[in-house]
Amino acid sequence: MTLLIELEGLTKRYGAITALDHVTAAVDGRIIGLLGPNGAGKSTLLKCLLGLLPYDGRARVLGLEAASDGAQIRDRVGYMPEQEAFLAGMSAVELCTYAGEMSGLPRTEAMQRAHAALYYAGLEEKRYQPIDGYSTGMKQRVKLAQALVHDPEILFLDEPTSGLDPQSREDMLALVAELPGRRGCAIVLSTHLLPDVERVCDHAVIMHHGGMRFSGTIDELHGARGRDSELFVAVKADAARLADALTAAGATCRVTSPLALEVDLPASATTRLVFATAHAAGLQVRELGVRRESLEAAFLRVLGDRAATDLVASEPASVPTATAVGGGAR
């Protein structure tokens, strides 16, 4: 089975600046979150994969080598750039038709698909108006529509929620979450916002300073701790004494109340350690459960506190509860 993306020693330098530093990974999934602070190399990676930038190493998309097969890749991949790429005075339907023609579609078919893509993006009533007068949210929808017009197998979305208010952000993420089921395409979602990844992604690629720190499923990210998940333990009495006993047995504990504590077990241990230690100390365990590591904690762990703080600090102050779970040059 052909992987979506394969990277082998991918390196990109701008003079003395290394934007991508020997990146190696095999990436697959339904909606892949490409996550990292601003300047991590995310946009550069997407442009290399599209064959828009020269590079050292190897980069393959759908089995095609980006260095030599860029045109074929762009025929099969839709690209929503971070920056605006609109021509003055052009309407949304004109832009999307033009994007379709650049992808090799006959003009009549390109226009038909442009109308369909704009309808999906929620711009059917505004599609004949000049894009210059659009709001930021509407411009983001146009960029999404032009990336969809040629029915791509993969979508590269570069910061699709950038600059959006909370409701527009939620609307965009709902559209993204529906795309694999409704359009049959995979998605690479490049973002520096943790909530975007948590809302819609099933896989994650974490980048920092041009290097790849993690690549795998969201579940694997949560489980990449090198030890069992955190346990919540409630006792009949004296949580502090149980914490001391478990710490002596190799666990890491945090007492949260006189009757409760959180426990990270050593890699070789099971929950039996908790019960055996409590019994030996003459204590009674009343409740024990697994507490899944938060996505924020996982990124803090992978990137390190200082690096990941850039992600956490840049998140929107308020993101509504999700209603759907989960143009540039060609």
Secondary structure, DSSP 8 states (H G I E B T S, - for coil): ---SEEEEEEEEEETTEEEEEEEEEEE--SEEEEE--TTSSHHHHHHHHTT-S--EEEEEETTEETTT-HHHHHHHEEEE-SS----TT-BHHHHHHHHHHHTT--HHHHHHHHHHHHHHTT-TTTTTSBGGG--HHHHHHHHHHHHHTT--SEEEEESTTTT--HHHHHHHHHHHHHHHHHH--EEEEEES-HHHHHHH-SEEEEEETTEEEEEEEHHHHHTTTSS--EEEEEESS-HHHHHHHHHHTT-EEEEEETTEEEEE--TT--THHHHHHHHHTT--EEEEEEE---HHHHHHHHH-HHHHHHHHHTS-S-----SS------
